[in-house]
Amino acid sequence: MDRPPAPPLDPVIEAYKAGVDRTLLRENLKLSVEDRLRQLMELQRFADELRRAGRVARRRP
């Protein structure tokens, strides 16, 4: 069977793809939705802690 020709590649998309680590995307997609949400919540807690530490550090003379 003959395949239809592939659509032309978008140079902008190709430029962005060069900087994406697809292995991390694949590993994340192996996780369940619940596990991904759990990781997201942990990341949010970490970001909150960093913001809090930054505010404390800026208050010190």
mmJSON file of the N, C-alpha and C atoms, coordinates in Angstrom:
{"data_MODEL":{"atom_site":{
"group_PDB":["ATOM","ATOM","ATOM","ATOM","ATOM","ATOM","ATOM","ATOM","ATOM","ATOM","ATOM","ATOM","ATOM","ATOM","ATOM","ATOM","ATOM","ATOM","ATOM","ATOM","ATOM","ATOM","ATOM","ATOM","ATOM","ATOM","ATOM","ATOM","ATOM","ATOM","ATOM","ATOM","ATOM","ATOM","ATOM","ATOM","ATOM","ATOM","ATOM","ATOM","ATOM","ATOM","ATOM","ATOM","ATOM","ATOM","ATOM","ATOM","ATOM","ATOM","ATOM","ATOM","ATOM","ATOM","ATOM","ATOM","ATOM","ATOM","ATOM","ATOM","ATOM","ATOM","ATOM","ATOM","ATOM","ATOM","ATOM","ATOM","ATOM","ATOM","ATOM","ATOM","ATOM","ATOM","ATOM","ATOM","ATOM","ATOM","ATOM","ATOM","ATOM","ATOM","ATOM","ATOM","ATOM","ATOM","ATOM","ATOM","ATOM","ATOM","ATOM","ATOM","ATOM","ATOM","ATOM","ATOM","ATOM","ATOM","ATOM","ATOM","ATOM","ATOM","ATOM","ATOM","ATOM","ATOM","ATOM","ATOM","ATOM","ATOM","ATOM","ATOM","ATOM","ATOM","ATOM","ATOM","ATOM","ATOM","ATOM","ATOM","ATOM","ATOM","ATOM","ATOM","ATOM","ATOM","ATOM","ATOM","ATOM","ATOM","ATOM","ATOM","ATOM","ATOM","ATOM","ATOM","ATOM","ATOM","ATOM","ATOM","ATOM","ATOM","ATOM","ATOM","ATOM","ATOM","ATOM","ATOM","ATOM","ATOM","ATOM","ATOM","ATOM","ATOM","ATOM","ATOM","ATOM","ATOM","ATOM","ATOM","ATOM","ATOM","ATOM","ATOM","ATOM","ATOM","ATOM","ATOM","ATOM","ATOM","ATOM","ATOM","ATOM","ATOM","ATOM","ATOM","ATOM","ATOM","ATOM","ATOM","ATOM","ATOM","ATOM"],
"id":[1,2,3,4,5,6,7,8,9,10,11,12,13,14,15,16,17,18,19,20,21,22,23,24,25,26,27,28,29,30,31,32,33,34,35,36,37,38,39,40,41,42,43,44,45,46,47,48,49,50,51,52,53,54,55,56,57,58,59,60,61,62,63,64,65,66,67,68,69,70,71,72,73,74,75,76,77,78,79,80,81,82,83,84,85,86,87,88,89,90,91,92,93,94,95,96,97,98,99,100,101,102,103,104,105,106,107,108,109,110,111,112,113,114,115,116,117,118,119,120,121,122,123,124,125,126,127,128,129,130,131,132,133,134,135,136,137,138,139,140,141,142,143,144,145,146,147,148,149,150,151,152,153,154,155,156,157,158,159,160,161,162,163,164,165,166,167,168,169,170,171,172,173,174,175,176,177,178,179,180,181,182,183],
"type_symbol":["N","C","C","N","C","C","N","C","C","N","C","C","N","C","C","N","C","C","N","C","C","N","C","C","N","C","C","N","C","C","N","C","C","N","C","C","N","C","C","N","C","C","N","C","C","N","C","C","N","C","C","N","C","C","N","C","C","N","C","C","N","C","C","N","C","C","N","C","C","N","C","C","N","C","C","N","C","C","N","C","C","N","C","C","N","C","C","N","C","C","N","C","C","N","C","C","N","C","C","N","C","C","N","C","C","N","C","C","N","C","C","N","C","C","N","C","C","N","C","C","N","C","C","N","C","C","N","C","C","N","C","C","N","C","C","N","C","C","N","C","C","N","C","C","N","C","C","N","C","C","N","C","C","N","C","C","N","C","C","N","C","C","N","C","C","N","C","C","N","C","C","N","C","C","N","C","C","N","C","C","N","C","C"],
"label_atom_id":["N","CA","C","N","CA","C","N","CA","C","N","CA","C","N","CA","C","N","CA","C","N","CA","C","N","CA","C","N","CA","C","N","CA","C","N","CA","C","N","CA","C","N","CA","C","N","CA","C","N","CA","C","N","CA","C","N","CA","C","N","CA","C","N","CA","C","N","CA","C","N","CA","C","N","CA","C","N","CA","C","N","CA","C","N","CA","C","N","CA","C","N","CA","C","N","CA","C","N","CA","C","N","CA","C","N","CA","C","N","CA","C","N","CA","C","N","CA","C","N","CA","C","N","CA","C","N","CA","C","N","CA","C","N","CA","C","N","CA","C","N","CA","C","N","CA","C","N","CA","C","N","CA","C","N","CA","C","N","CA","C","N","CA","C","N","CA","C","N","CA","C","N","CA","C","N","CA","C","N","CA","C","N","CA","C","N","CA","C","N","CA","C","N","CA","C","N","CA","C","N","CA","C","N","CA","C","N","CA","C","N","CA","C"],
"label_alt_id":[null,null,null,null,null,null,null,null,null,null,null,null,null,null,null,null,null,null,null,null,null,null,null,null,null,null,null,null,null,null,null,null,null,null,null,null,null,null,null,null,null,null,null,null,null,null,null,null,null,null,null,null,null,null,null,null,null,null,null,null,null,null,null,null,null,null,null,null,null,null,null,null,null,null,null,null,null,null,null,null,null,null,null,null,null,null,null,null,null,null,null,null,null,null,null,null,null,null,null,null,null,null,null,null,null,null,null,null,null,null,null,null,null,null,null,null,null,null,null,null,null,null,null,null,null,null,null,null,null,null,null,null,null,null,null,null,null,null,null,null,null,null,null,null,null,null,null,null,null,null,null,null,null,null,null,null,null,null,null,null,null,null,null,null,null,null,null,null,null,null,null,null,null,null,null,null,null,null,null,null,null,null,null],
"label_comp_id":["MET","MET","MET","ASP","ASP","ASP","ARG","ARG","ARG","PRO","PRO","PRO","PRO","PRO","PRO","ALA","ALA","ALA","PRO","PRO","PRO","PRO","PRO","PRO","LEU","LEU","LEU","ASP","ASP","ASP","PRO","PRO","PRO","VAL","VAL","VAL","ILE","ILE","ILE","GLU","GLU","GLU","ALA","ALA","ALA","TYR","TYR","TYR","LYS","LYS","LYS","ALA","ALA","ALA","GLY","GLY","GLY","VAL","VAL","VAL","ASP","ASP","ASP","ARG","ARG","ARG","THR","THR","THR","LEU","LEU","LEU","LEU","LEU","LEU","ARG","ARG","ARG","GLU","GLU","GLU","ASN","ASN","ASN","LEU","LEU","LEU","LYS","LYS","LYS","LEU","LEU","LEU","SER","SER","SER","VAL","VAL","VAL","GLU","GLU","GLU","ASP","ASP","ASP","ARG","ARG","ARG","LEU","LEU","LEU","ARG","ARG","ARG","GLN","GLN","GLN","LEU","LEU","LEU","MET","MET","MET","GLU","GLU","GLU","LEU","LEU","LEU","GLN","GLN","GLN","ARG","ARG","ARG","PHE","PHE","PHE","ALA","ALA","ALA","ASP","ASP","ASP","GLU","GLU","GLU","LEU","LEU","LEU","ARG","ARG","ARG","ARG","ARG","ARG","ALA","ALA","ALA","GLY","GLY","GLY","ARG","ARG","ARG","VAL","VAL","VAL","ALA","ALA","ALA","ARG","ARG","ARG","ARG","ARG","ARG","ARG","ARG","ARG","PRO","PRO","PRO"],
"label_asym_id":["A","A","A","A","A","A","A","A","A","A","A","A","A","A","A","A","A","A","A","A","A","A","A","A","A","A","A","A","A","A","A","A","A","A","A","A","A","A","A","A","A","A","A","A","A","A","A","A","A","A","A","A","A","A","A","A","A","A","A","A","A","A","A","A","A","A","A","A","A","A","A","A","A","A","A","A","A","A","A","A","A","A","A","A","A","A","A","A","A","A","A","A","A","A","A","A","A","A","A","A","A","A","A","A","A","A","A","A","A","A","A","A","A","A","A","A","A","A","A","A","A","A","A","A","A","A","A","A","A","A","A","A","A","A","A","A","A","A","A","A","A","A","A","A","A","A","A","A","A","A","A","A","A","A","A","A","A","A","A","A","A","A","A","A","A","A","A","A","A","A","A","A","A","A","A","A","A","A","A","A","A","A","A"],
"label_entity_id":["1","1","1","1","1","1","1","1","1","1","1","1","1","1","1","1","1","1","1","1","1","1","1","1","1","1","1","1","1","1","1","1","1","1","1","1","1","1","1","1","1","1","1","1","1","1","1","1","1","1","1","1","1","1","1","1","1","1","1","1","1","1","1","1","1","1","1","1","1","1","1","1","1","1","1","1","1","1","1","1","1","1","1","1","1","1","1","1","1","1","1","1","1","1","1","1","1","1","1","1","1","1","1","1","1","1","1","1","1","1","1","1","1","1","1","1","1","1","1","1","1","1","1","1","1","1","1","1","1","1","1","1","1","1","1","1","1","1","1","1","1","1","1","1","1","1","1","1","1","1","1","1","1","1","1","1","1","1","1","1","1","1","1","1","1","1","1","1","1","1","1","1","1","1","1","1","1","1","1","1","1","1","1"],
"label_seq_id":[1,1,1,2,2,2,3,3,3,4,4,4,5,5,5,6,6,6,7,7,7,8,8,8,9,9,9,10,10,10,11,11,11,12,12,12,13,13,13,14,14,14,15,15,15,16,16,16,17,17,17,18,18,18,19,19,19,20,20,20,21,21,21,22,22,22,23,23,23,24,24,24,25,25,25,26,26,26,27,27,27,28,28,28,29,29,29,30,30,30,31,31,31,32,32,32,33,33,33,34,34,34,35,35,35,36,36,36,37,37,37,38,38,38,39,39,39,40,40,40,41,41,41,42,42,42,43,43,43,44,44,44,45,45,45,46,46,46,47,47,47,48,48,48,49,49,49,50,50,50,51,51,51,52,52,52,53,53,53,54,54,54,55,55,55,56,56,56,57,57,57,58,58,58,59,59,59,60,60,60,61,61,61],
"pdbx_PDB_ins_code":[null,null,null,null,null,null,null,null,null,null,null,null,null,null,null,null,null,null,null,null,null,null,null,null,null,null,null,null,null,null,null,null,null,null,null,null,null,null,null,null,null,null,null,null,null,null,null,null,null,null,null,null,null,null,null,null,null,null,null,null,null,null,null,null,null,null,null,null,null,null,null,null,null,null,null,null,null,null,null,null,null,null,null,null,null,null,null,null,null,null,null,null,null,null,null,null,null,null,null,null,null,null,null,null,null,null,null,null,null,null,null,null,null,null,null,null,null,null,null,null,null,null,null,null,null,null,null,null,null,null,null,null,null,null,null,null,null,null,null,null,null,null,null,null,null,null,null,null,null,null,null,null,null,null,null,null,null,null,null,null,null,null,null,null,null,null,null,null,null,null,null,null,null,null,null,null,null,null,null,null,null,null,null],
"Cartn_x":[0.829,0.0,0.868,0.442,1.157,0.637,1.563,1.19,1.071,0.17,0.112,1.376,1.765,2.991,2.817,3.901,3.881,3.689,2.95,2.787,4.136,4.302,5.581,5.777,7.026,7.351,7.301,6.717,6.656,7.985,8.741,10.058,9.982,8.901,8.767,8.607,7.749,7.553,8.84,9.524,10.787,11.822,11.848,12.787,12.474,11.193,10.818,11.123,10.877,11.109,12.577,13.464,14.895,15.26,14.531,14.85,13.997,13.247,12.352,12.939,13.044,13.518,12.326,12.202,11.036,11.053,12.224,12.264,11.487,11.57,10.806,9.311,8.918,7.5,7.008,7.799,7.395,7.271,8.231,8.183,6.959,6.649,5.481,4.193,4.134,2.92,2.729,3.776,3.65,2.924,2.894,2.257,0.743,0.063,-1.393,-1.737,-2.97,-3.424,-3.253,-3.581,-3.444,-1.989,-1.069,0.359,0.834,0.365,0.749,0.217,-1.018,-1.579,-0.826,-0.434,0.334,1.668,2.341,3.601,3.381,2.282,1.978,1.746,1.035,0.793,2.096,2.974,4.271,5.097,5.056,5.776,5.212,3.891,3.264,3.67,3.71,4.159,5.604,6.45,7.846,7.95,7.176,7.19,6.727,5.695,5.22,6.312,7.014,8.098,9.23,9.562,10.598,10.18,8.915,8.433,8.508,8.092,8.138,9.577,10.487,11.897,12.45,12.026,12.479,11.992,10.737,10.211,10.976,11.259,12.007,13.41,14.06,15.419,15.461,14.442,14.426,14.183,13.537,13.289,14.543,15.496,16.708,17.61,18.19,19.094,20.413],
"Cartn_y":[-1.186,0.0,1.242,2.185,3.459,4.376,5.023,6.001,7.371,8.19,9.567,10.312,11.325,12.063,12.732,12.771,13.416,14.921,15.532,16.994,17.68,18.864,19.567,19.888,19.85,20.144,21.649,22.025,23.426,23.786,24.746,25.059,25.572,26.231,26.724,25.55,24.609,23.426,22.635,22.475,21.738,22.421,23.742,24.48,24.232,24.22,23.952,22.512,21.567,20.161,19.878,20.661,20.43,20.596,21.423,21.673,20.889,19.89,19.129,17.754,17.407,16.082,15.13,14.383,13.506,12.341,11.985,10.875,11.239,12.495,12.91,12.87,13.267,13.206,11.762,10.873,9.461,8.883,9.193,8.677,9.214,10.488,11.07,10.42,10.116,9.509,8.065,7.447,6.097,6.115,7.276,7.395,7.462,7.063,7.21,8.684,9.015,10.398,10.807,9.905,10.202,10.484,9.692,9.91,11.245,11.589,12.879,14.029,13.909,14.959,15.052,13.891,13.883,14.607,14.34,15.032,16.53,16.899,18.312,18.992,18.337,18.913,19.048,18.055,18.146,19.299,19.473,20.578,21.915,22.003,23.236,23.539,22.506,22.712,23.206,22.629,23.047,24.499,24.879,26.261,27.22,26.834,27.672,27.864,26.793,26.869,27.766,27.672,28.549,30.013,30.299,31.688,32.187,31.325,31.707,31.983,31.112,31.298,32.57,32.878,34.106,35.346,35.317,36.474,36.66,35.548,35.623,36.17,35.693,36.13,37.615,38.108,39.533,40.435,39.926,40.737,40.938,40.023,40.114,41.236,42.015,43.102,42.613],
"Cartn_z":[0.0,0.0,0.0,-0.765,-0.812,0.278,0.939,1.963,1.336,1.86,1.353,1.775,1.033,1.408,2.771,3.504,4.819,4.647,5.576,5.48,5.711,5.168,5.373,6.854,7.292,8.688,8.93,10.052,10.443,11.106,10.579,11.152,12.592,12.954,14.329,15.289,14.933,15.778,15.875,14.775,14.78,15.676,15.694,16.553,18.023,18.388,19.778,20.165,19.276,19.577,19.889,19.331,19.556,21.03,21.767,23.172,24.149,23.682,24.549,24.809,26.085,26.472,26.436,25.379,25.211,26.181,26.713,27.672,28.928,29.364,30.539,30.264,29.071,28.704,28.708,28.138,28.093,29.499,30.359,31.734,32.468,32.266,32.927,32.432,31.144,30.591,31.038,31.567,32.12,33.468,34.121,35.43,35.283,36.341,36.343,36.518,36.242,36.421,37.883,38.794,40.219,40.585,40.039,40.325,39.759,38.57,37.985,38.835,39.3,40.16,41.483,42.02,43.268,43.063,41.954,41.659,41.511,40.858,40.677,42.022,42.921,44.247,45.036,44.919,45.594,45.032,43.731,43.102,43.574,43.704,44.177,45.615,46.468,47.85,47.873,47.028,46.957,46.494,45.487,44.996,46.087,46.828,47.937,48.983,49.307,50.286,49.777,48.495,47.944,48.023,47.71,47.805,49.241,50.181,51.597,52.023,51.652,52.013,51.376,50.171,49.512,50.237,50.693,51.45,52.75,53.432,54.686,54.428,53.392,53.079,52.714,52.028,51.646,52.852,53.892,55.097,55.934,55.809,56.632,56.103,57.025,56.591,56.059],
"occupancy":[1.0,1.0,1.0,1.0,1.0,1.0,1.0,1.0,1.0,1.0,1.0,1.0,1.0,1.0,1.0,1.0,1.0,1.0,1.0,1.0,1.0,1.0,1.0,1.0,1.0,1.0,1.0,1.0,1.0,1.0,1.0,1.0,1.0,1.0,1.0,1.0,1.0,1.0,1.0,1.0,1.0,1.0,1.0,1.0,1.0,1.0,1.0,1.0,1.0,1.0,1.0,1.0,1.0,1.0,1.0,1.0,1.0,1.0,1.0,1.0,1.0,1.0,1.0,1.0,1.0,1.0,1.0,1.0,1.0,1.0,1.0,1.0,1.0,1.0,1.0,1.0,1.0,1.0,1.0,1.0,1.0,1.0,1.0,1.0,1.0,1.0,1.0,1.0,1.0,1.0,1.0,1.0,1.0,1.0,1.0,1.0,1.0,1.0,1.0,1.0,1.0,1.0,1.0,1.0,1.0,1.0,1.0,1.0,1.0,1.0,1.0,1.0,1.0,1.0,1.0,1.0,1.0,1.0,1.0,1.0,1.0,1.0,1.0,1.0,1.0,1.0,1.0,1.0,1.0,1.0,1.0,1.0,1.0,1.0,1.0,1.0,1.0,1.0,1.0,1.0,1.0,1.0,1.0,1.0,1.0,1.0,1.0,1.0,1.0,1.0,1.0,1.0,1.0,1.0,1.0,1.0,1.0,1.0,1.0,1.0,1.0,1.0,1.0,1.0,1.0,1.0,1.0,1.0,1.0,1.0,1.0,1.0,1.0,1.0,1.0,1.0,1.0,1.0,1.0,1.0,1.0,1.0,1.0],
"B_iso_or_equiv":[0.0,0.0,0.0,0.0,0.0,0.0,0.0,0.0,0.0,0.0,0.0,0.0,0.0,0.0,0.0,0.0,0.0,0.0,0.0,0.0,0.0,0.0,0.0,0.0,0.0,0.0,0.0,0.0,0.0,0.0,0.0,0.0,0.0,0.0,0.0,0.0,0.0,0.0,0.0,0.0,0.0,0.0,0.0,0.0,0.0,0.0,0.0,0.0,0.0,0.0,0.0,0.0,0.0,0.0,0.0,0.0,0.0,0.0,0.0,0.0,0.0,0.0,0.0,0.0,0.0,0.0,0.0,0.0,0.0,0.0,0.0,0.0,0.0,0.0,0.0,0.0,0.0,0.0,0.0,0.0,0.0,0.0,0.0,0.0,0.0,0.0,0.0,0.0,0.0,0.0,0.0,0.0,0.0,0.0,0.0,0.0,0.0,0.0,0.0,0.0,0.0,0.0,0.0,0.0,0.0,0.0,0.0,0.0,0.0,0.0,0.0,0.0,0.0,0.0,0.0,0.0,0.0,0.0,0.0,0.0,0.0,0.0,0.0,0.0,0.0,0.0,0.0,0.0,0.0,0.0,0.0,0.0,0.0,0.0,0.0,0.0,0.0,0.0,0.0,0.0,0.0,0.0,0.0,0.0,0.0,0.0,0.0,0.0,0.0,0.0,0.0,0.0,0.0,0.0,0.0,0.0,0.0,0.0,0.0,0.0,0.0,0.0,0.0,0.0,0.0,0.0,0.0,0.0,0.0,0.0,0.0,0.0,0.0,0.0,0.0,0.0,0.0,0.0,0.0,0.0,0.0,0.0,0.0],
"pdbx_formal_charge":[null,null,null,null,null,null,null,null,null,null,null,null,null,null,null,null,null,null,null,null,null,null,null,null,null,null,null,null,null,null,null,null,null,null,null,null,null,null,null,null,null,null,null,null,null,null,null,null,null,null,null,null,null,null,null,null,null,null,null,null,null,null,null,null,null,null,null,null,null,null,null,null,null,null,null,null,null,null,null,null,null,null,null,null,null,null,null,null,null,null,null,null,null,null,null,null,null,null,null,null,null,null,null,null,null,null,null,null,null,null,null,null,null,null,null,null,null,null,null,null,null,null,null,null,null,null,null,null,null,null,null,null,null,null,null,null,null,null,null,null,null,null,null,null,null,null,null,null,null,null,null,null,null,null,null,null,null,null,null,null,null,null,null,null,null,null,null,null,null,null,null,null,null,null,null,null,null,null,null,null,null,null,null],
"auth_seq_id":[1,1,1,2,2,2,3,3,3,4,4,4,5,5,5,6,6,6,7,7,7,8,8,8,9,9,9,10,10,10,11,11,11,12,12,12,13,13,13,14,14,14,15,15,15,16,16,16,17,17,17,18,18,18,19,19,19,20,20,20,21,21,21,22,22,22,23,23,23,24,24,24,25,25,25,26,26,26,27,27,27,28,28,28,29,29,29,30,30,30,31,31,31,32,32,32,33,33,33,34,34,34,35,35,35,36,36,36,37,37,37,38,38,38,39,39,39,40,40,40,41,41,41,42,42,42,43,43,43,44,44,44,45,45,45,46,46,46,47,47,47,48,48,48,49,49,49,50,50,50,51,51,51,52,52,52,53,53,53,54,54,54,55,55,55,56,56,56,57,57,57,58,58,58,59,59,59,60,60,60,61,61,61],
"auth_comp_id":["MET","MET","MET","ASP","ASP","ASP","ARG","ARG","ARG","PRO","PRO","PRO","PRO","PRO","PRO","ALA","ALA","ALA","PRO","PRO","PRO","PRO","PRO","PRO","LEU","LEU","LEU","ASP","ASP","ASP","PRO","PRO","PRO","VAL","VAL","VAL","ILE","ILE","ILE","GLU","GLU","GLU","ALA","ALA","ALA","TYR","TYR","TYR","LYS","LYS","LYS","ALA","ALA","ALA","GLY","GLY","GLY","VAL","VAL","VAL","ASP","ASP","ASP","ARG","ARG","ARG","THR","THR","THR","LEU","LEU","LEU","LEU","LEU","LEU","ARG","ARG","ARG","GLU","GLU","GLU","ASN","ASN","ASN","LEU","LEU","LEU","LYS","LYS","LYS","LEU","LEU","LEU","SER","SER","SER","VAL","VAL","VAL","GLU","GLU","GLU","ASP","ASP","ASP","ARG","ARG","ARG","LEU","LEU","LEU","ARG","ARG","ARG","GLN","GLN","GLN","LEU","LEU","LEU","MET","MET","MET","GLU","GLU","GLU","LEU","LEU","LEU","GLN","GLN","GLN","ARG","ARG","ARG","PHE","PHE","PHE","ALA","ALA","ALA","ASP","ASP","ASP","GLU","GLU","GLU","LEU","LEU","LEU","ARG","ARG","ARG","ARG","ARG","ARG","ALA","ALA","ALA","GLY","GLY","GLY","ARG","ARG","ARG","VAL","VAL","VAL","ALA","ALA","ALA","ARG","ARG","ARG","ARG","ARG","ARG","ARG","ARG","ARG","PRO","PRO","PRO"],
"auth_asym_id":["A","A","A","A","A","A","A","A","A","A","A","A","A","A","A","A","A","A","A","A","A","A","A","A","A","A","A","A","A","A","A","A","A","A","A","A","A","A","A","A","A","A","A","A","A","A","A","A","A","A","A","A","A","A","A","A","A","A","A","A","A","A","A","A","A","A","A","A","A","A","A","A","A","A","A","A","A","A","A","A","A","A","A","A","A","A","A","A","A","A","A","A","A","A","A","A","A","A","A","A","A","A","A","A","A","A","A","A","A","A","A","A","A","A","A","A","A","A","A","A","A","A","A","A","A","A","A","A","A","A","A","A","A","A","A","A","A","A","A","A","A","A","A","A","A","A","A","A","A","A","A","A","A","A","A","A","A","A","A","A","A","A","A","A","A","A","A","A","A","A","A","A","A","A","A","A","A","A","A","A","A","A","A"],
"auth_atom_id":["N","CA","C","N","CA","C","N","CA","C","N","CA","C","N","CA","C","N","CA","C","N","CA","C","N","CA","C","N","CA","C","N","CA","C","N","CA","C","N","CA","C","N","CA","C","N","CA","C","N","CA","C","N","CA","C","N","CA","C","N","CA","C","N","CA","C","N","CA","C","N","CA","C","N","CA","C","N","CA","C","N","CA","C","N","CA","C","N","CA","C","N","CA","C","N","CA","C","N","CA","C","N","CA","C","N","CA","C","N","CA","C","N","CA","C","N","CA","C","N","CA","C","N","CA","C","N","CA","C","N","CA","C","N","CA","C","N","CA","C","N","CA","C","N","CA","C","N","CA","C","N","CA","C","N","CA","C","N","CA","C","N","CA","C","N","CA","C","N","CA","C","N","CA","C","N","CA","C","N","CA","C","N","CA","C","N","CA","C","N","CA","C","N","CA","C","N","CA","C","N","CA","C","N","CA","C","N","CA","C","N","CA","C"],
"pdbx_PDB_model_num":[1,1,1,1,1,1,1,1,1,1,1,1,1,1,1,1,1,1,1,1,1,1,1,1,1,1,1,1,1,1,1,1,1,1,1,1,1,1,1,1,1,1,1,1,1,1,1,1,1,1,1,1,1,1,1,1,1,1,1,1,1,1,1,1,1,1,1,1,1,1,1,1,1,1,1,1,1,1,1,1,1,1,1,1,1,1,1,1,1,1,1,1,1,1,1,1,1,1,1,1,1,1,1,1,1,1,1,1,1,1,1,1,1,1,1,1,1,1,1,1,1,1,1,1,1,1,1,1,1,1,1,1,1,1,1,1,1,1,1,1,1,1,1,1,1,1,1,1,1,1,1,1,1,1,1,1,1,1,1,1,1,1,1,1,1,1,1,1,1,1,1,1,1,1,1,1,1,1,1,1,1,1,1]
}}}
